[in-house]
C-alpha cells in the first residue's frame, strides 16, 4: 500500500501515515479514483491537537479489519482542518443536515462528485452510548450505496442545493441593508443599539464564576474585545462584564498558571476540567484583550473596566505577560513563526494521558516530555499573533514582543507569498503547503501588518497590508468596478484565485460566510483591516468596503454578540467614527529614548483605548515615509522646533480634521477629552 501521507506538510496527516488505511490527501485525484472505482469517498477531517481525533485514530483507523473494509469499499481522504479551512467549513455545513452534534473528528461520506450524503463525528470500533461502531456505519453506507443509489444521490444533491441557498447574504433585516445597496443607503447599528445589545448579555452572566452561561465555557476572546471597546467608549455595563470575565478566567483553571497560556475551553461552568489544547488563535486574541485591559486598569482616566483592578486573582498585565511568554517560549518555531497549537495529550509514566502534563507543577513537568506542538505556521493565525504581540508590546513596553512579531511577519512575507503576490495558507519545516489561502489569511495578516507598522514605524508593512486588502477587493468585484458593486452573488471581499479549487470545481464551495466562532471570520478580519486603512489613508473606499462587508451580518451580530464578536466590535468602531492620534518625536529622541516629555507623551497615548481610535508614535523620518507611501494621516506631521532641540508633538484628529498640535501631556489630555 502506498504511503501517501509520509511527506505531507501537515503534522496531523503525517501522524496517520502508518495507519493501515489507504489514506489520500485532499485533492482532485481522490475523487477521480472514486469515480473510476464507482465507490463513495470517506472524508475524515481533524487536527493535530484534537483529543477525539487521536482516539479514533488509535481505535478505528489502526484496526486492520476496519481498515481493510474501508480500503475495499471507499476512497479514504484525510484532511487537516487547519490547513484547509474552506473544506472544513463546507463539510461541516453539509454534516449539519445529518447530526446536530458537529465537531471533530468529522466523518463525512460523499459521492465521487463531492456531494455529502451522510456524516457524523467520532465512531469507535464497538458501539459506545449513542455512537454506533465504525464497522456498522461502513456497512450501512455500503448497503445504501449498493442498493439505494438513487436515494443516496438525491440526498447529496438536496444537501448541496440547500447549502448554496442558505449561504446567500440576507436581504434587509431591521434596517440593516444587504450590500446590494449603494454606500449612501447603508444603515449600520448605532452606538445606542450596540450598547443595548451588550446590556442584554448581562442577565446571562455567571455571577459566581464569571463568563456567560453554563458548561461548556469558552473564552470567547472576540466578544471580550468588543465589550472592552464599548466599555472604553463609556458603556459601564459592557466594561464591567468584560473586566469581570477576564479577571475570572485569569484566576481559573482555564489559564495554565505554570506556563501562562489559556486552554481551549472548560467542560464545567466553574472553568474547571478544561480541554487542554492551547490554540494560537485563542492566546493571540486574549493577549490583545489583556493588554488593553491592563492599560485601562492602570492608565490615567481609566474607566470602570479597571475600577476593581486586580482585586481578585492576578492582574491583566500579569495575564498578558504570561500569554506572551507562552507564545514566545512554546509556540514560536525555530523559523520565527508560530505553530498552530500545543497538544492536550502527553506521555506520563508510559501512558498517553489527556491533560496529565498540565496537572503537574513546574518541577513535575521538568521530569516529563511536554505535549507536542503542531509547528504548522498558518498565515491567518500568525497574523493574529503579529497583531497581538505588536500592539501589546507597544502598549506594555515589551520591545521583545514587537521583535517577535516582526520575525513572524518577515517569515510570512518571505515564504507565504507567491510570485504572483497571492498568499499561501501554511508551511512547516517540511515545506510550504499547496493549500489555497482562505479569506481569513488575507484579512488577519493585513491587520497584523498594520499593527506592526504602527508599533515599529515602518511603513513597508502597511504598504503590504494595503496591497492584500486591495487584492481581495479586486477579487470581490471580479476585477472591475468599485466597492459598491458587490451584490448578493458577489461579496465585497473574495480570496484571490477563488479559494479551494476542488470545492470550486465540484460546486460545493460556500459563498463568503460571515459567521464567527472563536476567532474572526474572513469577512470580519478584512473589514477590520479596511477600517484601519481608512483611518490611516483617508480613502473613503476602505470604510465603504468595511460597511458593505459587515452589513449582511449586522443584524445577527446585534441579536447574538457572542457569536459575532469581531463584527460586533467593529460595528462599535464604525458607529463611533474615526479618532486619530499621532505623536511625532524628533529623530534623535527616537534613537536614544531620551527626553522626559517624549516618554510622557508616548506613555499617555499608549494607554488610550477608545472605539474608532488609531494611535501612532513615530519619528520625523517615519512620518515622512508614511506620508510618501500614501498614508494621509501622517502628511505634514512633524515635531515642533524648539530653542535648543525639537519637541515631541501630538496631533489629535477627528475624521481627519485635526486640532492644534500640542507638546505636553496636560494639553494632550484636553485635546483627547474634546475629540
Buried (B, 14 or more C-beta within 10 A) or exposed (E): EEEBBEEBBBBBBBBBBEBBBBBBBBBEBBBEBBBEEEBBBBBBBBBBBBBBBBBBBEBBBBBEEBBEBBBEBBBBBBBBBBBBBBBBBBBBBBBBBBBEEBBBBBBBBBBBBBBBBBBBBBBBBEEEEEBBBBBEBBBEBBEBBEEEEEEBBEBBBEBBEBBBEEBEBBEBBEEBBBBBBEBEEBBBBEBEBBBBBBBEBEEEBBEEBBBBEEBBBBBBBBBBBBBBBBBBBBBBBBBBBBBBBBBBBBBBBBBBBBBBBBBBBBEBBBBBEBBBBBBBBBBBBBBBBBBBBBBBBBBEEBBBBBBEEBEEBBBBBBBBBBBBBBBBEBBBBEBBBBBBBBBBBBBBEEEEBBBBBBEBEEEEBEEBEBBBBBBBBBBBBBBBBBBBBBBBBBBBEBEEBBBBBBBBBBBBBEBBBEEEEBBBBBBBEBEBBBBBBBBBBBBBBBBBBBBBBBBBBBBBBBBBBBEBBBBBBBBBBEEEEEBBBBBBEBBBBBBBBEBBBBBBBBEBBBBBBBBBEBBBBBBBBBBBBBBBBBBBBBBEBBBBBBBBBBBBBBBBBBEBBBBBBBBBBBBBBBBBBBBBBBBBBBBBBBEEEEBEBBBBBBBBBBBBBBBBBBBBBBBBEBBBBBBEBBBEBBBEBBBBEEEEEBBBBBBBBBBBEBBEBBBBBEBBBEBBEEB
